[in-house]
Amino acid sequence: MTPIITVIVGIAVLLILIIRFKVNAFIGLLLVSIGIGLAQGLTFGELVPVIQKGVGSTLGYLALVLGLGAILGGILVDSG
């Protein structure tokens, strides 16, 4: 399959998992990313570092924002 068709099918599967089967969005994204990687010919040995790099870079930025938001929320709660 061409990469664009694989991605379109992956997005459709993700939507079905989240909307119809009520799968957690993070778990759904992880499952679909594994499926797309395998459909594009990656082996499990190649797939794991790719997913780690993608998730790690995204969560690295989110962790900073969430951490600072939690600190700000704590300050607001303490100040009344």
PDB file of N, CA, C and O in Angstrom:
ATOM      1  N   MET A   1       0.832  -1.178   0.000  1.00  0.00           N
ATOM      2  CA  MET A   1       0.000   0.000   0.000  1.00  0.00           C
ATOM      3  C   MET A   1       0.881   1.246   0.000  1.00  0.00           C
ATOM      4  O   MET A   1       1.973   1.249   0.568  1.00  0.00           O
ATOM      5  N   THR A   2       0.399   2.283  -0.633  1.00  0.00           N
ATOM      6  CA  THR A   2       1.148   3.536  -0.618  1.00  0.00           C
ATOM      7  C   THR A   2       1.039   4.171   0.768  1.00  0.00           C
ATOM      8  O   THR A   2       0.072   3.918   1.487  1.00  0.00           O
ATOM      9  N   PRO A   3       2.002   4.980   1.145  1.00  0.00           N
ATOM     10  CA  PRO A   3       1.979   5.574   2.484  1.00  0.00           C
ATOM     11  C   PRO A   3       0.729   6.414   2.758  1.00  0.00           C
ATOM     12  O   PRO A   3       0.201   6.378   3.870  1.00  0.00           O
ATOM     13  N   ILE A   4       0.253   7.161   1.774  1.00  0.00           N
ATOM     14  CA  ILE A   4      -0.911   8.018   2.022  1.00  0.00           C
ATOM     15  C   ILE A   4      -2.161   7.187   2.287  1.00  0.00           C
ATOM     16  O   ILE A   4      -2.974   7.546   3.139  1.00  0.00           O
ATOM     17  N   ILE A   5      -2.319   6.086   1.568  1.00  0.00           N
ATOM     18  CA  ILE A   5      -3.474   5.217   1.797  1.00  0.00           C
ATOM     19  C   ILE A   5      -3.362   4.560   3.171  1.00  0.00           C
ATOM     20  O   ILE A   5      -4.357   4.421   3.882  1.00  0.00           O
ATOM     21  N   THR A   6      -2.158   4.162   3.535  1.00  0.00           N
ATOM     22  CA  THR A   6      -1.943   3.559   4.849  1.00  0.00           C
ATOM     23  C   THR A   6      -2.310   4.533   5.963  1.00  0.00           C
ATOM     24  O   THR A   6      -2.935   4.140   6.948  1.00  0.00           O
ATOM     25  N   VAL A   7      -1.931   5.784   5.818  1.00  0.00           N
ATOM     26  CA  VAL A   7      -2.244   6.790   6.833  1.00  0.00           C
ATOM     27  C   VAL A   7      -3.747   7.047   6.888  1.00  0.00           C
ATOM     28  O   VAL A   7      -4.305   7.173   7.978  1.00  0.00           O
ATOM     29  N   ILE A   8      -4.410   7.128   5.744  1.00  0.00           N
ATOM     30  CA  ILE A   8      -5.858   7.347   5.719  1.00  0.00           C
ATOM     31  C   ILE A   8      -6.583   6.188   6.396  1.00  0.00           C
ATOM     32  O   ILE A   8      -7.504   6.405   7.184  1.00  0.00           O
ATOM     33  N   VAL A   9      -6.170   4.958   6.090  1.00  0.00           N
ATOM     34  CA  VAL A   9      -6.774   3.789   6.738  1.00  0.00           C
ATOM     35  C   VAL A   9      -6.487   3.820   8.239  1.00  0.00           C
ATOM     36  O   VAL A   9      -7.360   3.489   9.041  1.00  0.00           O
ATOM     37  N   GLY A  10      -5.280   4.211   8.620  1.00  0.00           N
ATOM     38  CA  GLY A  10      -4.929   4.300  10.034  1.00  0.00           C
ATOM     39  C   GLY A  10      -5.781   5.314  10.777  1.00  0.00           C
ATOM     40  O   GLY A  10      -6.207   5.058  11.904  1.00  0.00           O
ATOM     41  N   ILE A  11      -6.034   6.461  10.160  1.00  0.00           N
ATOM     42  CA  ILE A  11      -6.885   7.476  10.788  1.00  0.00           C
ATOM     43  C   ILE A  11      -8.307   6.954  10.939  1.00  0.00           C
ATOM     44  O   ILE A  11      -8.945   7.177  11.968  1.00  0.00           O
ATOM     45  N   ALA A  12      -8.806   6.260   9.919  1.00  0.00           N
ATOM     46  CA  ALA A  12     -10.150   5.685  10.001  1.00  0.00           C
ATOM     47  C   ALA A  12     -10.230   4.651  11.123  1.00  0.00           C
ATOM     48  O   ALA A  12     -11.198   4.629  11.884  1.00  0.00           O
ATOM     49  N   VAL A  13      -9.217   3.802  11.222  1.00  0.00           N
ATOM     50  CA  VAL A  13      -9.193   2.796  12.292  1.00  0.00           C
ATOM     51  C   VAL A  13      -9.123   3.477  13.656  1.00  0.00           C
ATOM     52  O   VAL A  13      -9.788   3.043  14.597  1.00  0.00           O
ATOM     53  N   LEU A  14      -8.333   4.529  13.770  1.00  0.00           N
ATOM     54  CA  LEU A  14      -8.224   5.262  15.029  1.00  0.00           C
ATOM     55  C   LEU A  14      -9.571   5.845  15.441  1.00  0.00           C
ATOM     56  O   LEU A  14      -9.973   5.735  16.599  1.00  0.00           O
ATOM     57  N   LEU A  15     -10.263   6.461  14.497  1.00  0.00           N
ATOM     58  CA  LEU A  15     -11.578   7.022  14.803  1.00  0.00           C
ATOM     59  C   LEU A  15     -12.561   5.941  15.232  1.00  0.00           C
ATOM     60  O   LEU A  15     -13.335   6.140  16.169  1.00  0.00           O
ATOM     61  N   ILE A  16     -12.534   4.802  14.555  1.00  0.00           N
ATOM     62  CA  ILE A  16     -13.427   3.699  14.924  1.00  0.00           C
ATOM     63  C   ILE A  16     -13.097   3.190  16.326  1.00  0.00           C
ATOM     64  O   ILE A  16     -13.999   2.936  17.125  1.00  0.00           O
ATOM     65  N   LEU A  17     -11.808   3.040  16.623  1.00  0.00           N
ATOM     66  CA  LEU A  17     -11.413   2.571  17.954  1.00  0.00           C
ATOM     67  C   LEU A  17     -11.889   3.520  19.050  1.00  0.00           C
ATOM     68  O   LEU A  17     -12.376   3.083  20.093  1.00  0.00           O
ATOM     69  N   ILE A  18     -11.746   4.818  18.807  1.00  0.00           N
ATOM     70  CA  ILE A  18     -12.093   5.795  19.837  1.00  0.00           C
ATOM     71  C   ILE A  18     -13.606   5.982  19.943  1.00  0.00           C
ATOM     72  O   ILE A  18     -14.150   5.982  21.047  1.00  0.00           O
ATOM     73  N   ILE A  19     -14.287   6.141  18.815  1.00  0.00           N
ATOM     74  CA  ILE A  19     -15.713   6.456  18.843  1.00  0.00           C
ATOM     75  C   ILE A  19     -16.565   5.223  19.122  1.00  0.00           C
ATOM     76  O   ILE A  19     -17.430   5.246  19.998  1.00  0.00           O
ATOM     77  N   ARG A  20     -16.324   4.159  18.384  1.00  0.00           N
ATOM     78  CA  ARG A  20     -17.204   2.981  18.486  1.00  0.00           C
ATOM     79  C   ARG A  20     -16.852   2.088  19.673  1.00  0.00           C
ATOM     80  O   ARG A  20     -17.736   1.640  20.404  1.00  0.00           O
ATOM     81  N   PHE A  21     -15.561   1.833  19.861  1.00  0.00           N
ATOM     82  CA  PHE A  21     -15.146   0.885  20.891  1.00  0.00           C
ATOM     83  C   PHE A  21     -14.680   1.553  22.181  1.00  0.00           C
ATOM     84  O   PHE A  21     -14.304   0.860  23.127  1.00  0.00           O
ATOM     85  N   LYS A  22     -14.697   2.885  22.239  1.00  0.00           N
ATOM     86  CA  LYS A  22     -14.348   3.659  23.432  1.00  0.00           C
ATOM     87  C   LYS A  22     -12.965   3.321  23.990  1.00  0.00           C
ATOM     88  O   LYS A  22     -12.763   3.264  25.203  1.00  0.00           O
ATOM     89  N   VAL A  23     -12.014   3.096  23.070  1.00  0.00           N
ATOM     90  CA  VAL A  23     -10.632   2.838  23.476  1.00  0.00           C
ATOM     91  C   VAL A  23      -9.994   4.171  23.855  1.00  0.00           C
ATOM     92  O   VAL A  23     -10.251   5.190  23.213  1.00  0.00           O
ATOM     93  N   ASN A  24      -9.173   4.167  24.883  1.00  0.00           N
ATOM     94  CA  ASN A  24      -8.445   5.364  25.278  1.00  0.00           C
ATOM     95  C   ASN A  24      -7.664   5.889  24.072  1.00  0.00           C
ATOM     96  O   ASN A  24      -7.074   5.109  23.325  1.00  0.00           O
ATOM     97  N   ALA A  25      -7.660   7.199  23.886  1.00  0.00           N
ATOM     98  CA  ALA A  25      -7.029   7.797  22.707  1.00  0.00           C
ATOM     99  C   ALA A  25      -5.535   7.484  22.634  1.00  0.00           C
ATOM    100  O   ALA A  25      -5.016   7.235  21.546  1.00  0.00           O
ATOM    101  N   PHE A  26      -4.842   7.493  23.760  1.00  0.00           N
ATOM    102  CA  PHE A  26      -3.410   7.201  23.754  1.00  0.00           C
ATOM    103  C   PHE A  26      -3.156   5.760  23.325  1.00  0.00           C
ATOM    104  O   PHE A  26      -2.258   5.496  22.525  1.00  0.00           O
ATOM    105  N   ILE A  27      -3.943   4.833  23.855  1.00  0.00           N
ATOM    106  CA  ILE A  27      -3.795   3.423  23.482  1.00  0.00           C
ATOM    107  C   ILE A  27      -4.132   3.244  22.005  1.00  0.00           C
ATOM    108  O   ILE A  27      -3.447   2.510  21.292  1.00  0.00           O
ATOM    109  N   GLY A  28      -5.189   3.919  21.547  1.00  0.00           N
ATOM    110  CA  GLY A  28      -5.560   3.840  20.135  1.00  0.00           C
ATOM    111  C   GLY A  28      -4.459   4.361  19.226  1.00  0.00           C
ATOM    112  O   GLY A  28      -4.149   3.744  18.207  1.00  0.00           O
ATOM    113  N   LEU A  29      -3.869   5.490  19.588  1.00  0.00           N
ATOM    114  CA  LEU A  29      -2.765   6.043  18.801  1.00  0.00           C
ATOM    115  C   LEU A  29      -1.579   5.089  18.760  1.00  0.00           C
ATOM    116  O   LEU A  29      -0.938   4.926  17.722  1.00  0.00           O
ATOM    117  N   LEU A  30      -1.295   4.469  19.883  1.00  0.00           N
ATOM    118  CA  LEU A  30      -0.188   3.523  19.943  1.00  0.00           C
ATOM    119  C   LEU A  30      -0.457   2.310  19.056  1.00  0.00           C
ATOM    120  O   LEU A  30       0.424   1.876  18.313  1.00  0.00           O
ATOM    121  N   LEU A  31      -1.674   1.759  19.131  1.00  0.00           N
ATOM    122  CA  LEU A  31      -2.024   0.602  18.307  1.00  0.00           C
ATOM    123  C   LEU A  31      -1.987   0.935  16.819  1.00  0.00           C
ATOM    124  O   LEU A  31      -1.471   0.160  16.014  1.00  0.00           O
ATOM    125  N   VAL A  32      -2.537   2.090  16.461  1.00  0.00           N
ATOM    126  CA  VAL A  32      -2.564   2.483  15.050  1.00  0.00           C
ATOM    127  C   VAL A  32      -1.154   2.773  14.548  1.00  0.00           C
ATOM    128  O   VAL A  32      -0.829   2.434  13.409  1.00  0.00           O
ATOM    129  N   SER A  33      -0.318   3.385  15.362  1.00  0.00           N
ATOM    130  CA  SER A  33       1.056   3.648  14.916  1.00  0.00           C
ATOM    131  C   SER A  33       1.823   2.349  14.703  1.00  0.00           C
ATOM    132  O   SER A  33       2.628   2.248  13.777  1.00  0.00           O
ATOM    133  N   ILE A  34       1.580   1.361  15.549  1.00  0.00           N
ATOM    134  CA  ILE A  34       2.202   0.047  15.340  1.00  0.00           C
ATOM    135  C   ILE A  34       1.697  -0.564  14.042  1.00  0.00           C
ATOM    136  O   ILE A  34       2.481  -1.096  13.257  1.00  0.00           O
ATOM    137  N   GLY A  35       0.393  -0.491  13.816  1.00  0.00           N
ATOM    138  CA  GLY A  35      -0.183  -1.046  12.588  1.00  0.00           C
ATOM    139  C   GLY A  35       0.339  -0.371  11.335  1.00  0.00           C
ATOM    140  O   GLY A  35       0.654  -1.044  10.354  1.00  0.00           O
ATOM    141  N   ILE A  36       0.434   0.949  11.354  1.00  0.00           N
ATOM    142  CA  ILE A  36       0.938   1.676  10.186  1.00  0.00           C
ATOM    143  C   ILE A  36       2.407   1.336   9.940  1.00  0.00           C
ATOM    144  O   ILE A  36       2.824   1.144   8.798  1.00  0.00           O
ATOM    145  N   GLY A  37       3.179   1.265  11.007  1.00  0.00           N
ATOM    146  CA  GLY A  37       4.592   0.906  10.854  1.00  0.00           C
ATOM    147  C   GLY A  37       4.771  -0.474  10.255  1.00  0.00           C
ATOM    148  O   GLY A  37       5.598  -0.664   9.363  1.00  0.00           O
ATOM    149  N   LEU A  38       4.001  -1.441  10.739  1.00  0.00           N
ATOM    150  CA  LEU A  38       4.084  -2.795  10.196  1.00  0.00           C
ATOM    151  C   LEU A  38       3.597  -2.843   8.751  1.00  0.00           C
ATOM    152  O   LEU A  38       4.160  -3.566   7.930  1.00  0.00           O
ATOM    153  N   ALA A  39       2.552  -2.074   8.439  1.00  0.00           N
ATOM    154  CA  ALA A  39       2.031  -2.049   7.065  1.00  0.00           C
ATOM    155  C   ALA A  39       3.038  -1.442   6.094  1.00  0.00           C
ATOM    156  O   ALA A  39       3.023  -1.762   4.905  1.00  0.00           O
ATOM    157  N   GLN A  40       3.903  -0.576   6.586  1.00  0.00           N
ATOM    158  CA  GLN A  40       4.909   0.045   5.727  1.00  0.00           C
ATOM    159  C   GLN A  40       6.210  -0.748   5.674  1.00  0.00           C
ATOM    160  O   GLN A  40       7.187  -0.302   5.072  1.00  0.00           O
ATOM    161  N   GLY A  41       6.225  -1.915   6.300  1.00  0.00           N
ATOM    162  CA  GLY A  41       7.372  -2.794   6.157  1.00  0.00           C
ATOM    163  C   GLY A  41       8.422  -2.713   7.243  1.00  0.00           C
ATOM    164  O   GLY A  41       9.490  -3.309   7.104  1.00  0.00           O
ATOM    165  N   LEU A  42       8.154  -1.999   8.313  1.00  0.00           N
ATOM    166  CA  LEU A  42       9.107  -1.949   9.419  1.00  0.00           C
ATOM    167  C   LEU A  42       9.016  -3.240  10.228  1.00  0.00           C
ATOM    168  O   LEU A  42       7.937  -3.813  10.379  1.00  0.00           O
ATOM    169  N   THR A  43      10.140  -3.686  10.740  1.00  0.00           N
ATOM    170  CA  THR A  43      10.127  -4.824  11.653  1.00  0.00           C
ATOM    171  C   THR A  43       9.914  -4.304  13.069  1.00  0.00           C
ATOM    172  O   THR A  43      10.018  -3.103  13.318  1.00  0.00           O
ATOM    173  N   PHE A  44       9.612  -5.219  14.003  1.00  0.00           N
ATOM    174  CA  PHE A  44       9.433  -4.780  15.386  1.00  0.00           C
ATOM    175  C   PHE A  44      10.708  -4.152  15.939  1.00  0.00           C
ATOM    176  O   PHE A  44      10.646  -3.222  16.742  1.00  0.00           O
ATOM    177  N   GLY A  45      11.850  -4.652  15.516  1.00  0.00           N
ATOM    178  CA  GLY A  45      13.118  -4.083  15.960  1.00  0.00           C
ATOM    179  C   GLY A  45      13.308  -2.647  15.511  1.00  0.00           C
ATOM    180  O   GLY A  45      13.898  -1.846  16.236  1.00  0.00           O
ATOM    181  N   GLU A  46      12.820  -2.311  14.336  1.00  0.00           N
ATOM    182  CA  GLU A  46      12.905  -0.936  13.831  1.00  0.00           C
ATOM    183  C   GLU A  46      11.763  -0.081  14.369  1.00  0.00           C
ATOM    184  O   GLU A  46      11.907   1.130  14.534  1.00  0.00           O
ATOM    185  N   LEU A  47      10.635  -0.720  14.638  1.00  0.00           N
ATOM    186  CA  LEU A  47       9.419   0.010  15.003  1.00  0.00           C
ATOM    187  C   LEU A  47       9.489   0.609  16.404  1.00  0.00           C
ATOM    188  O   LEU A  47       9.063   1.745  16.615  1.00  0.00           O
ATOM    189  N   VAL A  48      10.014  -0.136  17.349  1.00  0.00           N
ATOM    190  CA  VAL A  48      10.035   0.321  18.740  1.00  0.00           C
ATOM    191  C   VAL A  48      10.832   1.618  18.909  1.00  0.00           C
ATOM    192  O   VAL A  48      10.320   2.543  19.540  1.00  0.00           O
ATOM    193  N   PRO A  49      12.051   1.736  18.383  1.00  0.00           N
ATOM    194  CA  PRO A  49      12.767   3.013  18.538  1.00  0.00           C
ATOM    195  C   PRO A  49      12.076   4.188  17.838  1.00  0.00           C
ATOM    196  O   PRO A  49      12.131   5.318  18.322  1.00  0.00           O
ATOM    197  N   VAL A  50      11.433   3.922  16.710  1.00  0.00           N
ATOM    198  CA  VAL A  50      10.731   4.997  15.999  1.00  0.00           C
ATOM    199  C   VAL A  50       9.579   5.518  16.846  1.00  0.00           C
ATOM    200  O   VAL A  50       9.396   6.729  16.969  1.00  0.00           O
ATOM    201  N   ILE A  51       8.800   4.609  17.433  1.00  0.00           N
ATOM    202  CA  ILE A  51       7.672   5.025  18.272  1.00  0.00           C
ATOM    203  C   ILE A  51       8.179   5.710  19.538  1.00  0.00           C
ATOM    204  O   ILE A  51       7.604   6.709  19.971  1.00  0.00           O
ATOM    205  N   GLN A  52       9.242   5.189  20.131  1.00  0.00           N
ATOM    206  CA  GLN A  52       9.818   5.820  21.324  1.00  0.00           C
ATOM    207  C   GLN A  52      10.264   7.244  21.032  1.00  0.00           C
ATOM    208  O   GLN A  52      10.034   8.150  21.833  1.00  0.00           O
ATOM    209  N   LYS A  53      10.896   7.437  19.894  1.00  0.00           N
ATOM    210  CA  LYS A  53      11.367   8.777  19.535  1.00  0.00           C
ATOM    211  C   LYS A  53      10.189   9.719  19.322  1.00  0.00           C
ATOM    212  O   LYS A  53      10.207  10.850  19.806  1.00  0.00           O
ATOM    213  N   GLY A  54       9.167   9.265  18.604  1.00  0.00           N
ATOM    214  CA  GLY A  54       8.006  10.114  18.340  1.00  0.00           C
ATOM    215  C   GLY A  54       7.226  10.449  19.593  1.00  0.00           C
ATOM    216  O   GLY A  54       6.885  11.610  19.821  1.00  0.00           O
ATOM    217  N   VAL A  55       6.939   9.452  20.404  1.00  0.00           N
ATOM    218  CA  VAL A  55       6.185   9.677  21.636  1.00  0.00           C
ATOM    219  C   VAL A  55       7.024  10.475  22.623  1.00  0.00           C
ATOM    220  O   VAL A  55       6.514  11.373  23.292  1.00  0.00           O
ATOM    221  N   GLY A  56       8.291  10.154  22.714  1.00  0.00           N
ATOM    222  CA  GLY A  56       9.163  10.858  23.649  1.00  0.00           C
ATOM    223  C   GLY A  56       9.293  12.332  23.337  1.00  0.00           C
ATOM    224  O   GLY A  56       9.274  13.164  24.245  1.00  0.00           O
ATOM    225  N   SER A  57       9.426  12.667  22.058  1.00  0.00           N
ATOM    226  CA  SER A  57       9.558  14.086  21.713  1.00  0.00           C
ATOM    227  C   SER A  57       8.259  14.833  21.972  1.00  0.00           C
ATOM    228  O   SER A  57       8.283  15.984  22.408  1.00  0.00           O
ATOM    229  N   THR A  58       7.129  14.193  21.710  1.00  0.00           N
ATOM    230  CA  THR A  58       5.840  14.841  21.958  1.00  0.00           C
ATOM    231  C   THR A  58       5.585  14.985  23.453  1.00  0.00           C
ATOM    232  O   THR A  58       5.199  16.060  23.914  1.00  0.00           O
ATOM    233  N   LEU A  59       5.794  13.922  24.208  1.00  0.00           N
ATOM    234  CA  LEU A  59       5.535  13.976  25.643  1.00  0.00           C
ATOM    235  C   LEU A  59       6.533  14.864  26.370  1.00  0.00           C
ATOM    236  O   LEU A  59       6.222  15.400  27.434  1.00  0.00           O
ATOM    237  N   GLY A  60       7.720  15.027  25.816  1.00  0.00           N
ATOM    238  CA  GLY A  60       8.691  15.917  26.432  1.00  0.00           C
ATOM    239  C   GLY A  60       8.179  17.347  26.479  1.00  0.00           C
ATOM    240  O   GLY A  60       8.309  18.020  27.502  1.00  0.00           O
ATOM    241  N   TYR A  61       7.605  17.811  25.397  1.00  0.00           N
ATOM    242  CA  TYR A  61       7.036  19.157  25.361  1.00  0.00           C
ATOM    243  C   TYR A  61       5.779  19.242  26.216  1.00  0.00           C
ATOM    244  O   TYR A  61       5.568  20.233  26.914  1.00  0.00           O
ATOM    245  N   LEU A  62       4.947  18.209  26.165  1.00  0.00           N
ATOM    246  CA  LEU A  62       3.718  18.220  26.952  1.00  0.00           C
ATOM    247  C   LEU A  62       4.012  18.184  28.446  1.00  0.00           C
ATOM    248  O   LEU A  62       3.323  18.838  29.228  1.00  0.00           O
ATOM    249  N   ALA A  63       5.022  17.432  28.845  1.00  0.00           N
ATOM    250  CA  ALA A  63       5.352  17.332  30.263  1.00  0.00           C
ATOM    251  C   ALA A  63       5.728  18.700  30.821  1.00  0.00           C
ATOM    252  O   ALA A  63       5.358  19.035  31.946  1.00  0.00           O
ATOM    253  N   LEU A  64       6.448  19.478  30.052  1.00  0.00           N
ATOM    254  CA  LEU A  64       6.818  20.816  30.499  1.00  0.00           C
ATOM    255  C   LEU A  64       5.579  21.685  30.678  1.00  0.00           C
ATOM    256  O   LEU A  64       5.437  22.355  31.701  1.00  0.00           O
ATOM    257  N   VAL A  65       4.692  21.681  29.706  1.00  0.00           N
ATOM    258  CA  VAL A  65       3.479  22.498  29.780  1.00  0.00           C
ATOM    259  C   VAL A  65       2.586  22.031  30.927  1.00  0.00           C
ATOM    260  O   VAL A  65       2.083  22.851  31.695  1.00  0.00           O
ATOM    261  N   LEU A  66       2.387  20.715  31.046  1.00  0.00           N
ATOM    262  CA  LEU A  66       1.542  20.197  32.119  1.00  0.00           C
ATOM    263  C   LEU A  66       2.154  20.453  33.490  1.00  0.00           C
ATOM    264  O   LEU A  66       1.443  20.786  34.437  1.00  0.00           O
ATOM    265  N   GLY A  67       3.453  20.302  33.596  1.00  0.00           N
ATOM    266  CA  GLY A  67       4.115  20.559  34.872  1.00  0.00           C
ATOM    267  C   GLY A  67       3.982  22.009  35.301  1.00  0.00           C
ATOM    268  O   GLY A  67       3.659  22.292  36.454  1.00  0.00           O
ATOM    269  N   LEU A  68       4.229  22.926  34.378  1.00  0.00           N
ATOM    270  CA  LEU A  68       4.090  24.347  34.709  1.00  0.00           C
ATOM    271  C   LEU A  68       2.636  24.706  34.997  1.00  0.00           C
ATOM    272  O   LEU A  68       2.364  25.539  35.861  1.00  0.00           O
ATOM    273  N   GLY A  69       1.709  24.089  34.287  1.00  0.00           N
ATOM    274  CA  GLY A  69       0.285  24.318  34.555  1.00  0.00           C
ATOM    275  C   GLY A  69      -0.112  23.825  35.935  1.00  0.00           C
ATOM    276  O   GLY A  69      -0.901  24.473  36.624  1.00  0.00           O
ATOM    277  N   ALA A  70       0.426  22.685  36.343  1.00  0.00           N
ATOM    278  CA  ALA A  70       0.130  22.158  37.678  1.00  0.00           C
ATOM    279  C   ALA A  70       0.694  23.070  38.761  1.00  0.00           C
ATOM    280  O   ALA A  70       0.055  23.293  39.790  1.00  0.00           O
ATOM    281  N   ILE A  71       1.886  23.593  38.527  1.00  0.00           N
ATOM    282  CA  ILE A  71       2.476  24.520  39.495  1.00  0.00           C
ATOM    283  C   ILE A  71       1.629  25.781  39.601  1.00  0.00           C
ATOM    284  O   ILE A  71       1.349  26.254  40.703  1.00  0.00           O
ATOM    285  N   LEU A  72       1.223  26.322  38.467  1.00  0.00           N
ATOM    286  CA  LEU A  72       0.382  27.518  38.475  1.00  0.00           C
ATOM    287  C   LEU A  72      -0.948  27.240  39.163  1.00  0.00           C
ATOM    288  O   LEU A  72      -1.438  28.072  39.926  1.00  0.00           O
ATOM    289  N   GLY A  73      -1.538  26.070  38.898  1.00  0.00           N
ATOM    290  CA  GLY A  73      -2.792  25.698  39.558  1.00  0.00           C
ATOM    291  C   GLY A  73      -2.622  25.594  41.062  1.00  0.00           C
ATOM    292  O   GLY A  73      -3.490  26.029  41.819  1.00  0.00           O
ATOM    293  N   GLY A  74      -1.506  25.019  41.500  1.00  0.00           N
ATOM    294  CA  GLY A  74      -1.242  24.929  42.935  1.00  0.00           C
ATOM    295  C   GLY A  74      -1.099  26.298  43.578  1.00  0.00           C
ATOM    296  O   GLY A  74      -1.578  26.524  44.689  1.00  0.00           O
ATOM    297  N   ILE A  75      -0.441  27.205  42.878  1.00  0.00           N
ATOM    298  CA  ILE A  75      -0.287  28.570  43.396  1.00  0.00           C
ATOM    299  C   ILE A  75      -1.644  29.251  43.502  1.00  0.00           C
ATOM    300  O   ILE A  75      -1.917  29.942  44.483  1.00  0.00           O
ATOM    301  N   LEU A  76      -2.498  29.060  42.495  1.00  0.00           N
ATOM    302  CA  LEU A  76      -3.828  29.669  42.531  1.00  0.00           C
ATOM    303  C   LEU A  76      -4.682  29.095  43.656  1.00  0.00           C
ATOM    304  O   LEU A  76      -5.432  29.832  44.297  1.00  0.00           O
ATOM    305  N   VAL A  77      -4.581  27.800  43.903  1.00  0.00           N
ATOM    306  CA  VAL A  77      -5.347  27.181  44.988  1.00  0.00           C
ATOM    307  C   VAL A  77      -4.872  27.717  46.331  1.00  0.00           C
ATOM    308  O   VAL A  77      -5.689  28.030  47.197  1.00  0.00           O
ATOM    309  N   ASP A  78      -3.567  27.824  46.511  1.00  0.00           N
ATOM    310  CA  ASP A  78      -3.022  28.310  47.777  1.00  0.00           C
ATOM    311  C   ASP A  78      -3.351  29.777  48.025  1.00  0.00           C
ATOM    312  O   ASP A  78      -3.522  30.190  49.172  1.00  0.00           O
ATOM    313  N   SER A  79      -3.440  30.565  46.959  1.00  0.00           N
ATOM    314  CA  SER A  79      -3.695  31.995  47.133  1.00  0.00           C
ATOM    315  C   SER A  79      -5.172  32.299  47.363  1.00  0.00           C
ATOM    316  O   SER A  79      -5.519  33.404  47.779  1.00  0.00           O
ATOM    317  N   GLY A  80      -6.026  31.346  47.102  1.00  0.00           N
ATOM    318  CA  GLY A  80      -7.450  31.537  47.388  1.00  0.00           C
ATOM    319  C   GLY A  80      -8.155  31.971  46.194  1.00  0.00           C
ATOM    320  O   GLY A  80      -9.367  32.184  46.236  1.00  0.00           O
TER     321      GLY A  80
END
